[in-house]
Amino acid sequence: MGGRKILGMVIFVVVAVSAAAGGGGYGDNQQQQKWWKWMSSNSAASSSVVNPVVSSSIVLPLYGNVYPIGYYYVQLNIGQPSRPFFLDPDTGSDLTWLQCDAPCVRCTRAPHPFYKPNNDLVPCKDPLCASLHHADYKCESPEQCDYQVDYADGGSSLGVLLNDVFTFNMTSGAWMKPRLALGCGYDQLPGQSHHPLDGVLGLGKGKASIVSQLHSKGLVRNVVGHCLSGRGGGFLFFGDEVYDSSRIVWTPMAHDRMKHYSAGSGELIFGGKGTGFKNLFVVFDSGSSFSYLNSHTYQGFISLLKKELNGKPLRETMDDYTLPLCWKGRRPFKTINDVKKYFKNFALGFANGWKSRAYFEIPPESYLIISSKGSVCLGVLNGTEAGLQNVNLIGDISMQDKMVIYDNEKQAIGWSPANCDRPPKSSNMIIM
């Protein structure tokens, strides 16, 4: 990422795009793509509900790391014939979209050729389309569903919703090929944290998210989770078959922010002690490489860190721009193990029933990185400066070496320490 400060893909807003608005702000020649007659036979197939598969999940390998790559990604096989695409798994947004040769007005560099759309359009009156727009959205083109997704880092995708075949290997050993809705993104603006991928895998709570669509077809439970390895890679899963619920720390999802996975009000704990920073609105977001605290809490956290480092053989450095705050030692550090003894654990505590708390523990290896210059840098950033206002965000760095589960059926978020280098094994039986 060239040492740039990396913002996560978080907190999305979908803006209605109408023919009258055209490409407002997109240039005179960048007109909204028009999609004509869609195939009713394909559309009918897309809305059919298959027989439920009992007790099965989907496990997908993850690639990448927090540093130096700057993001994790997953391969999905989409289309007929099936083609591979690398997507950014984002629990902070609902819509899955691919850069799309519709043709493309503006697209960014990607690892694969752009997705070639079919003509199985999602109509404007479809509930999936409605879930991406405000209640007062007017259908300018009834035969198609236009969308625009804006991300907090300034990035955006504009396109149209269509149905296509996704190929999944279930943990039961069966291959499933459901028809799911995705965005054909024909106009992308990269944000500050742009990742050179084929698109975004929306894993949020809304109807349009992939896990919600799979659940509506009876294929998996409405549960999504991930296990990000601190050594790089890991796995992503849909369904509840890959963990023992009794070994997970659970806390209820907050209901005041319907779009995001939040455990509600958290309290900052540092070195096992309360800090006085309470009632923090906390969101879990796999689309963000780093974690964020609101400005007031961030300044308090920095003060606690610096106080703890007083007298330790570390000095703040101004010549390493990897992240806003870095320290150097007497010689360059090679791994977090060289420095973690100088830093304390911190945690976020959440109410979990009457007078009990659920603690999300964050050890030094889950909030520090070793830069290419051998400095140790803080992977917790000032969220207010990043445009997150008062939101506090748990990003990839702090979810490393934990299984993190978003159970939309129980309306609970759970976590547990885990070996994320080993994906759960599935049956060897293949059913075509």
One Martini backbone bead per residue (centre of mass of N, CA, C, O) as a GRO file, in nm:
protein
  432
    1MET     BB    1   0.052   0.067   0.005
    2GLY     BB    2   0.298   0.270   0.031
    3GLY     BB    3   0.247   0.375   0.342
    4ARG     BB    4  -0.033   0.433   0.362
    5LYS     BB    5  -0.307   0.522   0.504
    6ILE     BB    6  -0.551   0.291   0.619
    7LEU     BB    7  -0.873   0.253   0.527
    8GLY     BB    8  -1.178   0.131   0.566
    9MET     BB    9  -1.462  -0.048   0.472
   10VAL     BB   10  -1.731   0.156   0.576
   11ILE     BB   11  -2.020   0.257   0.608
   12PHE     BB   12  -2.291   0.244   0.408
   13VAL     BB   13  -2.445   0.409   0.123
   14VAL     BB   14  -2.744   0.411  -0.061
   15VAL     BB   15  -2.805   0.557  -0.375
   16ALA     BB   16  -3.020   0.679  -0.578
   17VAL     BB   17  -3.058   0.601  -0.929
   18SER     BB   18  -3.151   0.793  -1.201
   19ALA     BB   19  -3.215   0.889  -1.512
   20ALA     BB   20  -3.230   1.189  -1.443
   21ALA     BB   21  -2.947   1.188  -1.300
   22GLY     BB   22  -2.772   0.996  -1.425
   23GLY     BB   23  -2.426   1.109  -1.403
   24GLY     BB   24  -2.413   1.286  -1.170
   25GLY     BB   25  -2.071   1.343  -1.137
   26TYR     BB   26  -1.974   1.148  -1.411
   27GLY     BB   27  -2.009   1.295  -1.659
   28ASP     BB   28  -2.140   1.347  -1.967
   29ASN     BB   29  -2.057   1.048  -2.099
   30GLN     BB   30  -2.152   0.896  -1.818
   31GLN     BB   31  -2.391   0.713  -1.862
   32GLN     BB   32  -2.634   0.531  -1.786
   33GLN     BB   33  -2.687   0.216  -1.807
   34LYS     BB   34  -2.873   0.022  -2.039
   35TRP     BB   35  -3.125  -0.225  -1.986
   36TRP     BB   36  -3.273  -0.469  -2.145
   37LYS     BB   37  -3.426  -0.732  -2.194
   38TRP     BB   38  -3.506  -0.986  -1.981
   39MET     BB   39  -3.485  -1.318  -1.881
   40SER     BB   40  -3.743  -1.498  -1.755
   41SER     BB   41  -3.616  -1.777  -1.713
   42ASN     BB   42  -3.385  -1.685  -1.529
   43SER     BB   43  -3.554  -1.538  -1.320
   44ALA     BB   44  -3.709  -1.782  -1.218
   45ALA     BB   45  -3.461  -1.940  -1.122
   46SER     BB   46  -3.360  -1.725  -0.910
   47SER     BB   47  -3.636  -1.754  -0.719
   48SER     BB   48  -3.592  -2.030  -0.646
   49VAL     BB   49  -3.635  -2.286  -0.401
   50VAL     BB   50  -3.452  -2.500  -0.251
   51ASN     BB   51  -3.375  -2.762  -0.089
   52PRO     BB   52  -3.284  -2.812   0.213
   53VAL     BB   53  -2.976  -2.819   0.379
   54VAL     BB   54  -2.862  -3.012   0.619
   55SER     BB   55  -2.604  -2.936   0.793
   56SER     BB   56  -2.449  -2.687   0.632
   57SER     BB   57  -2.149  -2.542   0.497
   58ILE     BB   58  -1.920  -2.272   0.413
   59VAL     BB   59  -1.571  -2.283   0.312
   60LEU     BB   60  -1.322  -2.018   0.274
   61PRO     BB   61  -1.039  -1.912   0.172
   62LEU     BB   62  -0.785  -1.693   0.278
   63TYR     BB   63  -0.602  -1.400   0.181
   64GLY     BB   64  -0.347  -1.235   0.314
   65ASN     BB   65  -0.292  -0.917   0.506
   66VAL     BB   66  -0.229  -0.643   0.695
   67TYR     BB   67   0.098  -0.686   0.671
   68PRO     BB   68   0.178  -0.548   0.364
   69ILE     BB   69  -0.080  -0.574   0.188
   70GLY     BB   70  -0.372  -0.465   0.359
   71TYR     BB   71  -0.543  -0.740   0.300
   72TYR     BB   72  -0.814  -0.948   0.253
   73TYR     BB   73  -0.910  -1.243   0.050
   74VAL     BB   74  -1.149  -1.397  -0.181
   75GLN     BB   75  -1.255  -1.675  -0.369
   76LEU     BB   76  -1.487  -1.663  -0.639
   77ASN     BB   77  -1.727  -1.854  -0.835
   78ILE     BB   78  -1.857  -1.705  -1.137
   79GLY     BB   79  -2.076  -1.823  -1.357
   80GLN     BB   80  -2.132  -1.913  -1.724
   81PRO     BB   81  -1.879  -2.001  -1.688
   82SER     BB   82  -1.672  -2.041  -1.435
   83ARG     BB   83  -1.508  -1.771  -1.252
   84PRO     BB   84  -1.253  -1.609  -1.101
   85PHE     BB   85  -1.263  -1.402  -0.795
   86PHE     BB   86  -1.144  -1.121  -0.608
   87LEU     BB   87  -1.256  -1.045  -0.274
   88ASP     BB   88  -1.377  -0.820  -0.030
   89PRO     BB   89  -1.449  -0.894   0.292
   90ASP     BB   90  -1.759  -0.720   0.411
   91THR     BB   91  -1.933  -0.646   0.712
   92GLY     BB   92  -2.001  -0.323   0.631
   93SER     BB   93  -2.165  -0.461   0.385
   94ASP     BB   94  -2.399  -0.602   0.146
   95LEU     BB   95  -2.292  -0.570  -0.139
   96THR     BB   96  -2.218  -0.756  -0.421
   97TRP     BB   97  -1.938  -0.679  -0.644
   98LEU     BB   98  -1.829  -0.625  -0.986
   99GLN     BB   99  -1.626  -0.561  -1.220
  100CYS     BB  100  -1.775  -0.436  -1.535
  101ASP     BB  101  -1.841  -0.526  -1.878
  102ALA     BB  102  -2.104  -0.307  -2.001
  103PRO     BB  103  -1.938  -0.113  -2.014
  104CYS     BB  104  -1.671   0.048  -1.873
  105VAL     BB  105  -1.617   0.358  -1.747
  106ARG     BB  106  -1.488   0.294  -1.447
  107CYS     BB  107  -1.189   0.119  -1.371
  108THR     BB  108  -0.976  -0.085  -1.197
  109ARG     BB  109  -0.731  -0.259  -1.115
  110ALA     BB  110  -0.715  -0.620  -1.177
  111PRO     BB  111  -0.659  -0.972  -1.156
  112HIS     BB  112  -0.904  -0.985  -1.357
  113PRO     BB  113  -1.119  -0.998  -1.576
  114PHE     BB  114  -1.395  -0.859  -1.635
  115TYR     BB  115  -1.711  -0.893  -1.584
  116LYS     BB  116  -1.961  -1.063  -1.775
  117PRO     BB  117  -2.272  -0.994  -1.840
  118ASN     BB  118  -2.586  -1.071  -1.821
  119ASN     BB  119  -2.966  -1.061  -1.872
  120ASP     BB  120  -3.041  -1.116  -1.549
  121LEU     BB  121  -3.237  -0.906  -1.413
  122VAL     BB  122  -3.320  -0.703  -1.151
  123PRO     BB  123  -3.593  -0.574  -1.057
  124CYS     BB  124  -3.706  -0.294  -0.896
  125LYS     BB  125  -3.942  -0.458  -0.720
  126ASP     BB  126  -3.746  -0.611  -0.576
  127PRO     BB  127  -3.657  -0.665  -0.250
  128LEU     BB  128  -3.351  -0.635  -0.298
  129CYS     BB  129  -3.368  -0.352  -0.414
  130ALA     BB  130  -3.517  -0.215  -0.179
  131SER     BB  131  -3.278  -0.272   0.033
  132LEU     BB  132  -3.088  -0.043  -0.132
  133HIS     BB  133  -3.318   0.165  -0.057
  134HIS     BB  134  -3.522   0.395  -0.006
  135ALA     BB  135  -3.861   0.407   0.045
  136ASP     BB  136  -3.886   0.664  -0.180
  137TYR     BB  137  -3.807   0.508  -0.419
  138LYS     BB  138  -3.801   0.549  -0.773
  139CYS     BB  139  -3.888   0.379  -1.064
  140GLU     BB  140  -3.750   0.447  -1.373
  141SER     BB  141  -3.660   0.130  -1.427
  142PRO     BB  142  -3.837  -0.154  -1.391
  143GLU     BB  143  -3.625  -0.371  -1.529
  144GLN     BB  144  -3.420  -0.230  -1.315
  145CYS     BB  145  -3.138  -0.218  -1.072
  146ASP     BB  146  -3.005   0.047  -0.933
  147TYR     BB  147  -2.676   0.145  -0.798
  148GLN     BB  148  -2.513   0.299  -0.501
  149VAL     BB  149  -2.194   0.283  -0.337
  150ASP     BB  150  -2.069   0.429  -0.033
  151TYR     BB  151  -1.765   0.491   0.122
  152ALA     BB  152  -1.576   0.622   0.385
  153ASP     BB  153  -1.305   0.647   0.189
  154GLY     BB  154  -1.454   0.752  -0.103
  155GLY     BB  155  -1.565   0.518  -0.230
  156SER     BB  156  -1.727   0.360  -0.530
  157SER     BB  157  -2.036   0.209  -0.676
  158LEU     BB  158  -2.180   0.171  -1.004
  159GLY     BB  159  -2.494   0.000  -1.103
  160VAL     BB  160  -2.632  -0.331  -1.161
  161LEU     BB  161  -2.864  -0.580  -1.098
  162LEU     BB  162  -2.794  -0.937  -1.093
  163ASN     BB  163  -2.799  -1.277  -1.197
  164ASP     BB  164  -2.593  -1.558  -1.077
  165VAL     BB  165  -2.363  -1.814  -1.061
  166PHE     BB  166  -2.261  -1.991  -0.773
  167THR     BB  167  -1.976  -2.178  -0.651
  168PHE     BB  168  -2.005  -2.437  -0.396
  169ASN     BB  169  -1.846  -2.604  -0.124
  170MET     BB  170  -1.963  -2.809   0.097
  171THR     BB  171  -1.918  -2.977   0.398
  172SER     BB  172  -2.079  -3.233   0.279
  173GLY     BB  173  -1.952  -3.227  -0.042
  174ALA     BB  174  -2.134  -3.056  -0.195
  175TRP     BB  175  -2.237  -2.898  -0.486
  176MET     BB  176  -2.329  -2.555  -0.529
  177LYS     BB  177  -2.558  -2.351  -0.768
  178PRO     BB  178  -2.659  -2.065  -0.704
  179ARG     BB  179  -2.875  -1.795  -0.761
  180LEU     BB  180  -2.744  -1.463  -0.739
  181ALA     BB  181  -2.713  -1.143  -0.634
  182LEU     BB  182  -2.537  -0.878  -0.815
  183GLY     BB  183  -2.304  -0.636  -0.898
  184CYS     BB  184  -2.261  -0.432  -1.187
  185GLY     BB  185  -1.968  -0.248  -1.199
  186TYR     BB  186  -1.922   0.049  -1.420
  187ASP     BB  187  -1.845   0.266  -1.169
  188GLN     BB  188  -1.536   0.348  -1.019
  189LEU     BB  189  -1.413   0.480  -0.706
  190PRO     BB  190  -1.136   0.518  -0.542
  191GLY     BB  191  -1.014   0.502  -0.235
  192GLN     BB  192  -0.779   0.532   0.008
  193SER     BB  193  -0.814   0.192   0.049
  194HIS     BB  194  -0.748   0.067  -0.209
  195HIS     BB  195  -0.811  -0.251  -0.361
  196PRO     BB  196  -0.676  -0.474  -0.607
  197LEU     BB  197  -0.978  -0.587  -0.703
  198ASP     BB  198  -1.285  -0.722  -0.833
  199GLY     BB  199  -1.430  -0.668  -0.540
  200VAL     BB  200  -1.718  -0.717  -0.323
  201LEU     BB  201  -1.810  -0.892  -0.017
  202GLY     BB  202  -2.120  -0.887   0.119
  203LEU     BB  203  -2.179  -0.943   0.497
  204GLY     BB  204  -2.420  -0.824   0.599
  205LYS     BB  205  -2.766  -0.794   0.725
  206GLY     BB  206  -2.894  -0.777   0.463
  207LYS     BB  207  -3.068  -0.911   0.193
  208ALA     BB  208  -2.816  -0.882  -0.019
  209SER     BB  209  -2.651  -1.065   0.115
  210ILE     BB  210  -2.516  -1.368   0.072
  211VAL     BB  211  -2.614  -1.509   0.335
  212SER     BB  212  -2.912  -1.425   0.304
  213GLN     BB  213  -2.958  -1.566   0.031
  214LEU     BB  214  -2.881  -1.853   0.118
  215HIS     BB  215  -3.095  -1.870   0.341
  216SER     BB  216  -3.351  -1.818   0.158
  217LYS     BB  217  -3.269  -2.108   0.004
  218GLY     BB  218  -3.183  -2.325   0.238
  219LEU     BB  219  -2.852  -2.371   0.268
  220VAL     BB  220  -2.811  -2.184   0.530
  221ARG     BB  221  -2.739  -2.036   0.794
  222ASN     BB  222  -2.754  -1.702   0.939
  223VAL     BB  223  -2.414  -1.726   0.921
  224VAL     BB  224  -2.108  -1.545   0.985
  225GLY     BB  225  -1.745  -1.597   0.945
  226HIS     BB  226  -1.401  -1.556   1.084
  227CYS     BB  227  -1.037  -1.640   1.029
  228LEU     BB  228  -0.751  -1.454   1.105
  229SER     BB  229  -0.426  -1.472   1.032
  230GLY     BB  230  -0.119  -1.346   1.150
  231ARG     BB  231   0.032  -1.512   0.897
  232GLY     BB  232  -0.190  -1.533   0.706
  233GLY     BB  233  -0.488  -1.577   0.615
  234GLY     BB  234  -0.760  -1.823   0.626
  235PHE     BB  235  -1.123  -1.806   0.702
  236LEU     BB  236  -1.454  -1.842   0.566
  237PHE     BB  237  -1.808  -1.853   0.679
  238PHE     BB  238  -2.120  -2.034   0.625
  239GLY     BB  239  -2.266  -2.109   0.901
  240ASP     BB  240  -2.282  -2.345   1.211
  241GLU     BB  241  -2.067  -2.608   1.175
  242VAL     BB  242  -1.751  -2.490   1.264
  243TYR     BB  243  -1.856  -2.471   1.572
  244ASP     BB  244  -1.858  -2.441   1.932
  245SER     BB  245  -2.081  -2.261   2.105
  246SER     BB  246  -1.971  -2.319   2.407
  247ARG     BB  247  -1.673  -2.172   2.325
  248ILE     BB  248  -1.819  -1.902   2.301
  249VAL     BB  249  -1.828  -1.558   2.313
  250TRP     BB  250  -2.128  -1.384   2.388
  251THR     BB  251  -2.316  -1.109   2.232
  252PRO     BB  252  -2.539  -0.886   2.169
  253MET     BB  253  -2.689  -0.728   1.932
  254ALA     BB  254  -2.745  -0.433   1.818
  255HIS     BB  255  -3.055  -0.235   1.728
  256ASP     BB  256  -2.972   0.073   1.643
  257ARG     BB  257  -2.788  -0.059   1.396
  258MET     BB  258  -2.888  -0.236   1.129
  259LYS     BB  259  -2.628  -0.240   0.925
  260HIS     BB  260  -2.445  -0.333   1.172
  261TYR     BB  261  -2.195  -0.494   1.355
  262SER     BB  262  -2.299  -0.470   1.695
  263ALA     BB  263  -2.238  -0.462   2.062
  264GLY     BB  264  -2.250  -0.176   2.136
  265SER     BB  265  -2.159  -0.084   2.440
  266GLY     BB  266  -1.830   0.003   2.533
  267GLU     BB  267  -1.529  -0.072   2.722
  268LEU     BB  268  -1.215   0.043   2.812
  269ILE     BB  269  -0.939  -0.175   2.859
  270PHE     BB  270  -0.622  -0.148   3.049
  271GLY     BB  271  -0.442  -0.382   3.188
  272GLY     BB  272  -0.726  -0.476   3.341
  273LYS     BB  273  -0.833  -0.174   3.346
  274GLY     BB  274  -1.013   0.083   3.381
  275THR     BB  275  -1.055   0.415   3.199
  276GLY     BB  276  -1.357   0.564   3.159
  277PHE     BB  277  -1.425   0.449   2.874
  278LYS     BB  278  -1.756   0.471   2.770
  279ASN     BB  279  -2.007   0.422   2.555
  280LEU     BB  280  -1.901   0.264   2.300
  281PHE     BB  281  -1.945   0.252   1.966
  282VAL     BB  282  -1.926  -0.080   1.821
  283VAL     BB  283  -1.768  -0.212   1.524
  284PHE     BB  284  -1.755  -0.485   1.305
  285ASP     BB  285  -1.483  -0.486   1.040
  286SER     BB  286  -1.346  -0.663   0.766
  287GLY     BB  287  -1.294  -0.399   0.568
  288SER     BB  288  -1.076  -0.330   0.792
  289SER     BB  289  -0.746  -0.330   0.874
  290PHE     BB  290  -0.801  -0.137   1.109
  291SER     BB  291  -0.838   0.034   1.405
  292TYR     BB  292  -1.087   0.246   1.586
  293LEU     BB  293  -1.104   0.557   1.764
  294ASN     BB  294  -1.224   0.801   1.900
  295SER     BB  295  -1.064   1.083   1.971
  296HIS     BB  296  -1.089   1.081   2.282
  297THR     BB  297  -1.006   0.780   2.322
  298TYR     BB  298  -0.743   0.785   2.165
  299GLN     BB  299  -0.590   0.989   2.342
  300GLY     BB  300  -0.611   0.815   2.598
  301PHE     BB  301  -0.466   0.565   2.485
  302ILE     BB  302  -0.197   0.703   2.418
  303SER     BB  303  -0.131   0.791   2.705
  304LEU     BB  304  -0.116   0.505   2.823
  305LEU     BB  305   0.107   0.401   2.641
  306LYS     BB  306   0.328   0.616   2.704
  307LYS     BB  307   0.339   0.558   3.004
  308GLU     BB  308   0.426   0.257   2.969
  309LEU     BB  309   0.698   0.340   2.791
  310ASN     BB  310   0.832   0.460   3.015
  311GLY     BB  311   1.172   0.352   3.017
  312LYS     BB  312   1.177   0.224   2.753
  313PRO     BB  313   1.352   0.102   2.451
  314LEU     BB  314   1.168   0.347   2.317
  315ARG     BB  315   1.113   0.561   2.027
  316GLU     BB  316   0.981   0.802   1.866
  317THR     BB  317   0.911   0.826   1.513
  318MET     BB  318   0.935   1.048   1.209
  319ASP     BB  319   1.057   0.837   0.960
  320ASP     BB  320   0.775   0.666   0.977
  321TYR     BB  321   0.478   0.630   0.751
  322THR     BB  322   0.300   0.378   0.786
  323LEU     BB  323   0.200   0.514   1.055
  324PRO     BB  324   0.129   0.760   1.281
  325LEU     BB  325   0.259   0.547   1.507
  326CYS     BB  326   0.609   0.507   1.590
  327TRP     BB  327   0.878   0.283   1.698
  328LYS     BB  328   1.212   0.261   1.816
  329GLY     BB  329   1.500   0.091   1.857
  330ARG     BB  330   1.829   0.007   1.875
  331ARG     BB  331   1.708  -0.199   1.672
  332PRO     BB  332   1.563  -0.364   1.447
  333PHE     BB  333   1.271  -0.519   1.410
  334LYS     BB  334   1.120  -0.841   1.322
  335THR     BB  335   0.908  -0.897   1.556
  336ILE     BB  336   0.666  -0.885   1.793
  337ASN     BB  337   0.834  -1.051   2.004
  338ASP     BB  338   1.045  -0.812   2.051
  339VAL     BB  339   0.794  -0.605   2.192
  340LYS     BB  340   0.543  -0.713   2.365
  341LYS     BB  341   0.663  -0.665   2.659
  342TYR     BB  342   0.599  -0.337   2.641
  343PHE     BB  343   0.295  -0.425   2.611
  344LYS     BB  344  -0.043  -0.414   2.662
  345ASN     BB  345  -0.336  -0.518   2.704
  346PHE     BB  346  -0.656  -0.488   2.556
  347ALA     BB  347  -1.016  -0.403   2.586
  348LEU     BB  348  -1.361  -0.487   2.519
  349GLY     BB  349  -1.656  -0.424   2.701
  350PHE     BB  350  -1.968  -0.609   2.729
  351ALA     BB  351  -2.279  -0.650   2.773
  352ASN     BB  352  -2.397  -0.984   2.931
  353GLY     BB  353  -2.624  -0.928   3.095
  354TRP     BB  354  -2.660  -0.942   3.426
  355LYS     BB  355  -2.361  -0.806   3.535
  356SER     BB  356  -2.221  -0.898   3.275
  357ARG     BB  357  -1.922  -0.964   3.070
  358ALA     BB  358  -1.775  -0.916   2.747
  359TYR     BB  359  -1.442  -0.987   2.627
  360PHE     BB  360  -1.230  -0.821   2.393
  361GLU     BB  361  -0.922  -0.928   2.333
  362ILE     BB  362  -0.605  -0.723   2.285
  363PRO     BB  363  -0.314  -0.793   2.194
  364PRO     BB  364  -0.027  -0.669   2.065
  365GLU     BB  365  -0.054  -0.853   1.794
  366SER     BB  366  -0.358  -0.688   1.758
  367TYR     BB  367  -0.209  -0.364   1.737
  368LEU     BB  368   0.063  -0.442   1.587
  369ILE     BB  369   0.344  -0.357   1.375
  370ILE     BB  370   0.607  -0.438   1.150
  371SER     BB  371   0.796  -0.262   0.965
  372SER     BB  372   1.019  -0.230   0.700
  373LYS     BB  373   1.208  -0.052   0.915
  374GLY     BB  374   1.169  -0.186   1.218
  375SER     BB  375   0.919  -0.082   1.335
  376VAL     BB  376   0.669   0.000   1.571
  377CYS     BB  377   0.315   0.002   1.502
  378LEU     BB  378   0.000   0.151   1.530
  379GLY     BB  379  -0.330  -0.017   1.459
  380VAL     BB  380  -0.460   0.243   1.596
  381LEU     BB  381  -0.694   0.488   1.508
  382ASN     BB  382  -0.840   0.794   1.420
  383GLY     BB  383  -1.175   0.802   1.346
  384THR     BB  384  -1.251   1.099   1.319
  385GLU     BB  385  -1.032   1.165   1.103
  386ALA     BB  386  -1.159   0.923   0.909
  387GLY     BB  387  -1.493   0.976   0.923
  388LEU     BB  388  -1.644   0.814   1.187
  389GLN     BB  389  -1.671   0.988   1.419
  390ASN     BB  390  -1.806   0.792   1.692
  391VAL     BB  391  -1.690   0.541   1.580
  392ASN     BB  392  -1.591   0.215   1.675
  393LEU     BB  393  -1.334  -0.011   1.532
  394ILE     BB  394  -1.305  -0.352   1.446
  395GLY     BB  395  -1.045  -0.482   1.283
  396ASP     BB  396  -0.839  -0.712   1.153
  397ILE     BB  397  -0.601  -0.687   1.354
  398SER     BB  398  -0.805  -0.757   1.612
  399MET     BB  399  -0.909  -1.051   1.468
  400GLN     BB  400  -0.671  -1.211   1.504
  401ASP     BB  401  -0.679  -1.536   1.609
  402LYS     BB  402  -0.998  -1.541   1.560
  403MET     BB  403  -1.322  -1.633   1.600
  404VAL     BB  404  -1.579  -1.465   1.416
  405ILE     BB  405  -1.936  -1.425   1.488
  406TYR     BB  406  -2.247  -1.379   1.293
  407ASP     BB  407  -2.569  -1.422   1.437
  408ASN     BB  408  -2.878  -1.363   1.280
  409GLU     BB  409  -3.065  -1.552   1.453
  410LYS     BB  410  -2.957  -1.473   1.756
  411GLN     BB  411  -2.838  -1.191   1.768
  412ALA     BB  412  -2.508  -1.252   1.768
  413ILE     BB  413  -2.176  -1.212   1.896
  414GLY     BB  414  -1.868  -1.400   1.846
  415TRP     BB  415  -1.571  -1.540   2.028
  416SER     BB  416  -1.240  -1.704   1.972
  417PRO     BB  417  -0.974  -1.858   2.003
  418ALA     BB  418  -0.762  -1.949   1.709
  419ASN     BB  419  -0.663  -2.160   1.442
  420CYS     BB  420  -0.637  -2.007   1.120
  421ASP     BB  421  -0.456  -2.221   0.948
  422ARG     BB  422  -0.712  -2.431   0.990
  423PRO     BB  423  -0.943  -2.548   0.818
  424PRO     BB  424  -1.217  -2.701   0.809
  425LYS     BB  425  -1.318  -3.009   0.737
  426SER     BB  426  -1.442  -3.183   0.468
  427SER     BB  427  -1.589  -3.385   0.283
  428ASN     BB  428  -1.505  -3.603   0.006
  429MET     BB  429  -1.780  -3.590  -0.103
  430ILE     BB  430  -1.911  -3.565  -0.438
  431ILE     BB  431  -2.191  -3.376  -0.563
  432MET     BB  432  -2.344  -3.309  -0.888
   0.00000   0.00000   0.00000
